[in-house]
Amino acid sequence: MLFNTYVFIFAFWPISVAVYFILNRFRFTFAAKCWLTFSSLFFYSWWNVRYLPLILGSIAFNYLFGRLIQAGAGTKRGKPLLVAGIAGNLLLLGYYKYADFFLGALSDATGHAFPVLRLILPLGISFFTFTQIAYLADAYKGKASEYNLVSYMLFVTFYPHLIAGPILHHSEMMPQFDRLRNKVWQWANASRGAYIFCIGLFKKVVIADTFANAANDGFAGATHFIAAWTASLSYTFQLYFDFSGYTDMAIGAALVFNIKLPQNFNSPYKATSIQDFWRRWHMTLSRFLRDYIYIPLGGNRRGEAVMLRNLVVTFLIGGLWHGAGWTFIFWGLLHGLGQVVHRFWGKFGRPLPVWLAWFVTFMFINATWVFFRADSWGQAMRILKGMAGLQGVSLADVKTLLPTLLLIALFLPIVLALRNSSQLSETFRPTRRMAAAVAALFVFSLLYFNRISEFLYFNF
């Protein structure tokens, strides 16, 4: 089930919220938790019920290993159990997400045609797998413990975050579900949640999907300078508003339940360095990569050379996590190398003027998104050659692409100058004028439903 569907907005969401608070009102708190868990599993099953046993099996496996790790904490059994638990999660993720990629690479390397499995990637598998890996690691460190299976299931499946993040920590979520005041309907949270949700809905179905049409057309056939730049910038803005929109909807949907999800998106195109970008873009993934990959590799504790190696390896893994393809891996490598250059420049270079630092960062991000979006090396190189002017300039493209060029010119200053959704929510006050504005956004968004149905991050 998608957030931008009539069945979610007019049926599933209001029913799940109403029953949850009614059960809590009559102090059936355990039944309310079971209801919300069931609702989340129903939400996931709406996509394909055949994959329900997969997520249930993953939950059972990690709950069992979490209990075993907690019992073995501080003993010789703890670390082997942690390694086994993480390995089980990675095997599941690897089978569904990377099996065909590795079989294809093996075929290319050996010349023998290995048959691919053509597996359908389960919805949100990267997110619920990483969430549970973080739980196992936290259990090993003594930072998390869970003895109630239903609570653990709710932690993993809570539907606002289930299919595209943010990646959660047990310690930041479960106290909220158990807090008594959160079990009571709160108009302040509900109104703020609806406000944020409607902003996100508008970003996704109106802005992101409009840019998606231009990006899809451009990557399919753009060759000349203007068309190639239009394609790359269209995708840059599509991805921004798509992911930002989903994040807003997830935070808004959760806030109606009085649950605050961690911030996951903080105006990343305002960044003035690649390091600053990753502090703003997919913030919970950056946190995961830092805490569970970069630091265990040694972080910056073993000297400059090892630290730089760890940065590159971390971003290579981040690239592979986003997609099973060489273009994703190369995108991760570029960002790792970008971090290395940033480190060296900070040590030996002169600080750039803020406007130039922003421009260099934005151009780097825009260029590397080409590899993120491209279906093949050939397509990526065609777009980049066009952006470099190596395939000529066609002034006829200006007339054809004028509406998209005007949209880019309109939204660039909006992205750079206006406050983001998180900042807007902090100053939100429920007034009639605000209610009218939100209603207008909502109604206008409904007119754009069913154009491009999926979020870009569903399969990452």
N, C-alpha and C positions, 0 to 999 in steps of 0.2 A: 504494500500500500504506500502511496506517495502522499506527501503533505499537500501538494497542489492538485488534489482531486476532490470532486464533490462528495464522494463517500466518506472521505476523512473529515472534511470540514463540517458537513451537515449531519453526519451520522456517528461515525466512530468516535471522534474526539469528544463531542458533547456528552455522548452516552457514557464513555469511559470515565469522564470527569464527574458526571452527576452521580453515578452509582458509587464511585470511590468515596465521595464526601458524604453521601447518605449513609453508607455503611459505617463510616467513622463517626457520623453524628449520633448513631445509636450504639456507639462504642464496640462495634464489631471490627476492631482494628486489625486482627489477624485476617479476617475475611476480606477486609479492604485491601490488604497487602496481596492476598491471593488473587483478588479480582484484578488488580493492576498488573500482576505478573501474567495472568491469563490473557488480559487485554493486549499486553506487549507481544506475547507469543502468537495471538491471533493476528495482530498487525504484521508480524513477520511472515506468518503462513499465508497471508493474502497474496503475496507474491508467488509462492509455489509451496504448497503444503508438503510436497515430497522432501523438502529440505528441513522440515521441522525436526525430524529425528537427528539430523546433523547437529543443529545448535543445542538440542537437548543432550546429545551424547557429549558434546564439547563441555557443556556446563557440568554434567555428572563427572567427567574425567577431571576437570580442574577443581571441583569442589572436593573430590576425594583426595587429590594430591595436596590441595591446600590444607586439609585436615591432617594428612600425614606429615607434611612439612612443619606445621605448627607443633605437632607432637614430637618431631625430631629436631626441633630448633635447639641449637647449642650442643648437638651430638654429632657423631660421625655420619649419621644417616641423613642429616639435613641437606647437605650440598648435593649428594647423589640423587636425592628425591627431587630437588629443584631442577637439576640438569635433566632428569628424566621427564619431568612435567613440561619444561620448556621445549624439549625435543619432541614430545608428543604434539604440542601445539604447532610447532614449525612443520612437522610432517603433514599434519592436516592441511595447513595453509599451503605448503609446497605442492601437495598432490593436486589440489583443486586449482591453484593459481599459476603454478610454474611447471607442472608436468609436461604440458605440450610445448612450452618454450624450451625446456631442456632437451626434450626429445628432438625438436627441430634443430637445436644447436648441435646435438650429437650427430644427427644426420648430415648436417653441413660439414662437420669436422671429419667424419669417417667415410663419407660417400655412400653409406648404407642407409636406405630409406626406412627409418623406424616409424611404424604407424602411430599417429597421434591419437589421443583419447577423445578429443573434442568435448571436453567437460564444460558444462555451464557453471560459471563462477557463482557460488552462493552469495546472496545479497549480504553485504556488510561483513563478510568473513574476516577481512583484515582488521576491522575495528573491534569486533567482539573477541578476536584472537589476541590482539595486542592488549586489550583491556584485561584479559585473564592472565596473560604473561606478567603484566605489571602486578596483578594481585598475588601471584605465586612468589614473585621477587619480594614484594612487601611482606608477605607472610614469613618468608625466610629471615627477613631482617627484623621481624617482630613488630612491624608497623601496621599489620592488618590481621584480623582474625574473624572468622565467621563460622558459627556452629549451627545456624539455621538455614536449611536448604532453600526454603522459599525466599528468604532475604537475599541469599546469594543469587538466586535466579532473577530476582527483581533488579539487583545491582547490574547484572550483565544485560538484561533484556529491556530495561526501561525504554519505552519506544521512542521518546524524543531524540535519544542519542544513538539508537541501535544500529541504524543503517549507514550513517556517515559521520559518526563521532559527535562530540569530542571524545577523546580517549580518557577514561575516568580512572580515578583512584578510589579504592574502597573507602578509605578514611575520610574523603571529602563528600561522599554521597550518603552512606548508610546512616550517619547521625541525623541527616536531614529527614529521612523517612521515619525515623523513630522519635523525632521531636514532637511533643504533644501539640504545640501551637500550629505546626504544619499540617495537622490532620483536620484543621478547621478552615472552612472556606474564608478567604480573605479577599475582599473586593479590590484592595490596593494592588495585590499581586496579580489578580485576574485581569484587571484593566491594563496594567503595565505589560503583562504577558500577551494580551490580545493586540496591544499597540505594536510591540516588537514583532509579533508574528505577522501582522499585516504589512509592516515595512519589508520583512523578508520575503513575503509572498509577492509583493510588487517587484522587488529586485529580481526574483527568479523568473516569474512568468512574463513580465513586461520587458525589463531591461536585458537580462541575460539571454533570454530566448530570442530577442530581436538581434542581438549581436551574434548569436549562434548561427543564424541564417547566413549572415555575411561571412563569418569565419568558415563555415562549411563550404560555401561556394568558392571562397578564396583559396583554401587549401586544396580544393579539388582541381583548380585550374589556373590560378594566378601565376603569371610569369614576369610581367614588367614591374618596374619600380613602384609605381603608385598602387597597383593592385596587390603586390606582395606586402607592402607596408600596411595597407588596409586590412589584409587578411590577418597579419600577425597582431596588430593592435586590436582588431575585433575579438580575436581569441583571448588576448590579455584582459580585455574588459568583460568578456563573457565569463571567463573563469572567476574573475574577481566578484562579479555580482551573483554568479551561481553559488559559489561557496559561501560568500557573505550572506546571501539570502537564505541558504539552508541553515547556517549557523543561527541567524536571527529566529527562524521558525522553530528550531530545536530549543533554543533558550526560552522563547515565548511559550511554547507548548508546555515545557517543564515548569515554568513559573506559575502557570495556572494551578498546578499541583503544589505550589509553595516550595518547589525544588529549584535551587539555583545551580545551573550547570556552569562549569568554568568558562571563562572567556576564551575564545578560540580564534579570534580574528580582530586585529586592531589596526586598521588603516595601513596595510602593508605597503601600498604604493606611495606612502609618504616617507618611506625609509630612505636614509641617506648613506647606507652602506649595506652590503650583503648580510653582515651580522645583524644589523638592525632589522632587515627584512625578515629574517628567520625568528626574530623575537616578536614579530607581529603576525606572521602568516602561519596558519595551522599550529597555534601555540601549544596545544596539548601533544601534538606529534613531536614538535621540537623538544618539548619537555621529556617525552618518552625516549627519543633518540639520545638526549643528553644523559638521562639518569640510568638507562638500561643498556646502552651500547657504548657511548663515548667514555663515560666514567669507568665502567668495568674494563674497557680496553686500556685504561691507565690515565685517561684524561690528559691533564697537563702536568702530571706529577713526575714524569720520567724524562724530562728534557724537551727542548724545542723540537727536535727532529721527530721524536715519537709522538708528540702532541699534534704536529702537522699531519703525520701519517694517520693518526686516529680521527682527525677531522675528515680527511678524504674517505677513509673506510666508512665512517658513519654516514656520510652523504651518499656514498655508493649504495649502502644498504637502504637508505631512505629512497633513493631512486628506484631500486628494485621493488621496494614495498609498494610504490605507486603503480607499477605495472610490469607485466612479464614481457619485456622487450628490450632490445639493445638501445633503442632511443631513450627509454626511461633511465637505463643505467648510465648512459652518456650524459643525460640531463643531471643526474645526481653527481657524476664526476665533475661536471662543469661548476656546480655549486660548491663542491668540496674544494676545487682549485681556486674558486673565487674567495673562499674563506682564507685560504693560504695567502693569496695575494693581498687581501685586506690586512692580514696580520703583518706581513712584511712592510706594507705601505705605512701602517701605523707606527712601525719601529724606525723606518729609515726615510719615509717620505714626508713631504710637507702637507699639512691639512689642506684639503680642498675647500674652496668657498662652498657654502651650503647648497647653493643652486646647482653648482657643477657636480658636487657629490651626489645630489639627488638625480641629476640627469644621467650620470654614468651608471648609477644603480638601476634606474628604471630601464635604460637601454639594454643593460645586461639581462635583467629579468625578462624583458620583452623578447630578446633574441633566444634565450634559453627555453622559453615557453614553446618555441617552434618545434623543438625536439620532443617536448612533452605532448604536443598535439599531433604531430605528424604520424601518419600511418606507416611510413617507411623512411629509410635513409634518403631515397631518391626524392620523396616529397619534401622532406626537410631541407635538402640542399637546393631544391628548386626555389623554395620560398626565400632562403637566405641569399642565394645568388640574385634573386630579384630585388631584395632589399638593398643589396650592395650596388645595384645598378648594372650588373654584368649582363643582364638580358634586355637592356634597353628601357626606354621610357615611352609610354603611350599616353598622350594627352587625352585620347578618347576615353581612357579609364576615368578621368575626372568627372565627365558627364554621367557615366554609368554608375559610378560609385559615390556620387555627390551626397545622397541621403546618409550613407554610412559615415562618410567623412565628416559631415555636420554633427552626427551623433557622437563621434569620437571627440570632436572639438568641444562639444557640449559637456560630456561627462568627465573629461580629463580635469578641468578645474573643479568640478563637483567633488571628485574623488580626493583631490588635493586640498581643497579649502574647507569643505563642510565637515561638521562633527560626525563621527560614526554612530552606529546604532547604540552601542554601549554608552557613549556619552549622552546621547539623546534620552536614553531610558533613565539616566540619573537625574535629569531635570524634568521628567515627565510629571504632569499634573492633570488628573482627569477633569476636563472641562467640556462644556457643550461644543465649543469650537474644535477642541481636540477630537472629540467623538465624531464630529461631522467630517473632519479631515481623514480620520482612520476609516470611516465608513466609505468615503469616496475612494480611497486606495483599495479597499477590499472589493467594492463593486467593480471598479475598473479592472482589477486583476482577474476577476471571474470571467470577464470577456475574453481574456487571453488564454484560458485553460485549454489543455489538450493540444497545444502546438508542438512543444518539445517536452516530453513527459518526464525524462529521467534527469537526475542530478549527476553532474560530472563525477563526483566523488563516490558514487555508489559502488563502483567496481575496483576501488583502490584499497 
